[in-house]
């Protein structure tokens, strides 16, 4: 069984990326991350970004692309991904105003399905990234999360699972990883606890409630390609937090992987 790739979701470093994208990416590469998942390109042309990534030895495996951007210029987004060498176009979020009813969810699933058909036709894969709200509604007696991925085959929407949000929603992330084995190339690898009001607090890896080592084993068995480190909100400077989380991965996984 091969070792999982270790990537970083750059949303964690959104402020640093906005200030100086190139130096931030250089820092990420120097820390030892093998790949990155984008959440915006900050005006950088695709060919220039590809050249920088190649220089740094970073693999751009995917990007979070808003539904608005998919709707406005699907082909442009896919062309950008192809140029930087990414395989995965990911819907990262659905605005609250678009998910207030079952009918809205049905429409969203149909829209994502149509995007997936075109994306997959062009040699990429369309993935959907969850939060907790996909477990707040049911469509045809199953959670929206599962309804999103009900269609299988070449035109399927595939899975980018955020284990932190799955667990926060009261579900078992290990069971869900196993359920979507073979359809789960990217796994958001996060840790969290809850505050006094029961709200989510994202933490550096190893400081929260997620059974991270069991998640890694389940991910390997499910055919996951990349563990994607992410921390939505950091209590320390984000560059420090992503370094500390990577150190946890090195200590508990990459440096001891057989």
C-alpha angles and dihedrals in degrees: 000000000000124000118263118248115249114225139167129227102225093211084085088064096039095131093048091045091052092050097045118352097181098050091045092054090047089053092049091052092047091053089058105255109152099204144008138219113211129223099186132343100232094226095305114146112239096240092052091048091050090052091051093047091050090050091051095043092238121145115219097210098169150341138225106235120185120236087242091059093045089052094046100045115357094164093049091052092049092047090053091052092049091051094053091044098247122153102194132065107192132195102216105185147002118219118243092243090061098050107049097112143029090249091056090051091051089053092048093050090051091049093049089048091056091049090049092053092055094040094050091045088061095054099262130100127240114218132184120218117210137216125182097277092076085073094053096074135042129214116197091349096307132095115270086243090064095038089056090060099036095111115078134190133052095331096048127129104236130209137265100177122201103205092193093060093041090056093042088055089059096256130124109255093196092056091046093050089053092046092058099039110151093022098064112082096156128044122188104225109206142146131213150162133197127253125226090279093050095253123144118265113187115215141185112275114282096024100087146049104280115109091233100176091050089048090055092052092047090048092053091050091048095054097250113171102196136028103210114205113213138164114186094201124013127210090204129041103300094237088056092048095051089049092051091048092049089050088056090052091049093049097045102032127002098043093047101035113129 
